[in-house]
Amino acid sequence: MPPNHPDLTRGVKPWTHADLVVKGARWLARARDCGVVATEVSLSFGEIADVIGWHGNRSCVIECKTTRPDFNADTKKTFRAVTETGMGVTRYYLAPARLLFVDELPEKWGLLEIYPSGIIRCRRASGMFDASRATEISVLLSILRRLPAEIQGVSIRHYTIETKATATIGIGIPLEINT
């Protein structure tokens, strides 16, 4: 616990990392109107986004933290220190209420707190980052590669010299959110 910050987490619902990932994904879809949301996407060079979503060309990353040691370790990662190598034009930590404090966050990072009721409250909005678009494109391509060849409501046309078709992706799958 940082100096001058009492331990206020006693008696707070013990949210699991998996719980926070699901809640973070729902928050991006609802509160930030992200049409594409992915969870726990890992890339070969180390960064694993707990939650990442896109609203148009704006990306948002949520890092879910259930313990202080996990938060402390996260702030030491290379792609956190060199912010332009990380993902997310906006970036948030999502943690149980009173686990983290605004004054200890890395510069420009936002803080989302989740309460025992499941309500998420934004304690500090994120600033804007120069995100690595190449990394984000890699994430989107990774997601596309994992899609089954045929999904009802999804059409993917590939650009080829023979067809001169533009690359288009049409997704008509309704977002199902269980509350």
C-alpha positions as a printed Julia matrix, in Angstrom:
179×3 Matrix{Float64}:
   0.0     0.0     0.0
   1.48    3.39   -0.9
   2.16    5.81    1.95
  -0.86    7.79    3.14
  -3.3     5.31    1.56
  -5.18    3.15    4.06
  -6.15   -0.41    3.15
  -9.81    0.08    2.24
 -10.26   -3.26    0.46
 -11.34   -5.34    3.48
 -14.85   -6.65    3.08
 -14.92   -5.84   -0.65
 -16.23   -8.51   -3.03
 -13.29  -10.55   -4.34
 -13.59   -9.98   -8.07
 -11.63  -12.47  -10.17
  -9.59  -11.45  -13.19
 -12.08  -13.29  -15.42
 -14.97  -11.34  -13.84
 -13.23   -8.04  -14.54
 -12.46   -8.98  -18.15
 -16.14   -9.72  -18.81
 -17.27   -6.54  -17.06
 -14.62   -4.48  -18.89
 -15.73   -5.85  -22.27
 -19.35   -4.98  -21.5
 -18.31   -1.48  -20.39
 -16.49   -0.87  -23.69
 -19.47   -2.12  -25.7
 -21.99   -0.05  -23.76
 -20.31    3.03  -22.3
 -17.82    3.59  -25.13
 -20.02    2.21  -27.94
 -17.23   -0.04  -29.24
 -18.45   -2.14  -32.16
 -15.47   -4.49  -31.95
 -14.35   -5.77  -28.56
 -11.8    -8.52  -27.93
 -10.58  -10.04  -24.69
  -7.25  -11.5   -23.66
  -5.66  -11.2   -27.07
  -2.01  -12.18  -26.9
   0.66  -11.26  -29.39
   3.98  -12.96  -30.01
   5.98  -10.01  -28.67
   4.52  -10.01  -25.2
   1.62   -7.61  -24.78
  -1.66   -9.24  -23.8
  -4.63   -6.91  -23.86
  -7.14   -7.92  -21.2
  -9.79   -5.97  -23.12
  -9.45   -3.9   -26.28
 -12.22   -2.27  -28.26
 -12.65    0.03  -31.22
 -15.18    2.75  -31.85
 -14.41    3.79  -35.41
 -10.66    4.35  -35.55
 -10.31    5.02  -31.8
  -9.07    2.15  -29.68
  -9.41    1.68  -25.94
  -7.51   -0.78  -23.76
  -8.53   -1.96  -20.32
  -6.05   -3.67  -18.02
  -7.81   -5.62  -15.28
  -6.11   -5.73  -11.87
  -7.27   -7.69   -8.84
  -4.2    -7.2    -6.65
  -1.7    -4.46   -5.91
   1.33   -6.64   -6.79
  -0.2    -7.28  -10.23
  -0.67   -3.53  -10.72
   2.91   -2.79   -9.58
   4.32   -5.42  -11.97
   2.25   -4.05  -14.85
   3.64   -0.54  -14.53
   7.17   -1.92  -15.07
   6.47   -3.57  -18.44
   8.42   -2.17  -21.4
   5.36   -1.33  -23.49
   3.95    0.6   -20.52
   7.12    2.69  -20.12
   7.44    3.42  -23.85
   3.81    4.35  -24.41
   3.94    4.6   -28.21
   4.71    0.86  -28.44
   1.51   -0.06  -26.59
  -2.07   -0.44  -27.72
  -4.94    1.91  -27.03
  -5.53    5.55  -27.88
  -7.17    5.58  -24.46
  -6.08    3.28  -21.63
  -7.7     2.32  -18.36
  -7.08    0.17  -15.33
 -10.17   -1.64  -14.06
  -9.94   -2.7   -10.43
 -12.18   -3.35   -7.44
 -13.17   -0.12   -5.72
 -10.48    1.32   -3.42
  -7.73   -1.04   -4.63
  -5.93    1.6    -6.72
  -5.59    5.34   -6.3
  -5.64    8.03   -8.96
  -2.4     9.62   -7.75
  -0.43    6.39   -8.32
  -1.51    5.77  -11.91
   0.94    6.17  -14.79
   0.58    9.45  -16.65
  -2.6     9.73  -18.75
  -4.0     6.36  -17.63
  -7.63    6.33  -16.56
  -9.13    4.42  -13.65
 -12.36    2.43  -13.63
 -13.58    1.11  -10.31
 -16.01   -1.76   -9.96
 -18.25   -1.97   -6.91
 -19.71   -5.09   -5.27
 -22.98   -4.38   -7.13
 -21.13   -4.7   -10.46
 -21.45   -1.02  -11.31
 -18.36    0.49  -12.93
 -17.5     4.09  -12.16
 -14.87    6.13  -13.99
 -12.66    7.7   -11.32
 -10.34    9.34  -13.85
 -10.71    9.6   -17.61
  -7.84    8.51  -19.8
  -5.72   10.97  -21.69
  -4.85   10.38  -25.33
  -1.93    8.15  -26.31
  -0.05    7.69  -29.57
  -0.94    4.01  -29.89
   0.99    1.55  -32.02
  -1.32    1.16  -34.99
   0.84   -1.7   -36.32
   0.26   -3.62  -33.08
  -3.47   -2.93  -33.19
  -3.68   -4.1   -36.81
  -1.88   -7.28  -35.75
  -4.57   -7.81  -33.11
  -7.39   -7.31  -35.61
  -5.74   -9.69  -38.09
  -5.26  -12.26  -35.34
  -8.97  -12.03  -34.53
  -9.92  -12.42  -38.2
  -7.64  -15.45  -38.65
  -9.4   -17.21  -35.8
 -12.87  -16.76  -37.22
 -14.37  -19.92  -38.69
 -14.47  -19.97  -42.49
 -18.21  -19.39  -42.53
 -20.23  -17.62  -39.89
 -23.84  -16.69  -40.42
 -24.09  -12.91  -40.76
 -20.4   -12.35  -41.56
 -19.08  -11.87  -45.05
 -15.43  -11.39  -45.84
 -14.2   -10.59  -49.36
 -10.5   -10.67  -49.98
  -8.74   -8.35  -52.39
  -7.07  -10.13  -55.26
  -5.58   -8.81  -58.46
  -7.94  -11.05  -60.45
 -11.15   -9.8   -58.84
 -10.01   -6.26  -58.08
 -12.49   -6.46  -55.2
 -12.03   -4.16  -52.27
 -11.38   -5.76  -48.93
 -14.64   -5.63  -47.05
 -15.9    -7.16  -43.87
 -19.58   -7.07  -43.08
 -20.67   -8.18  -39.65
 -24.35   -8.52  -38.93
 -24.2   -10.43  -35.68
 -26.14   -8.79  -32.85
 -24.15   -8.18  -29.68
 -25.51  -10.43  -26.95
 -24.84   -9.17  -23.46
 -26.01  -11.17  -20.48
 -26.48   -9.12  -17.36
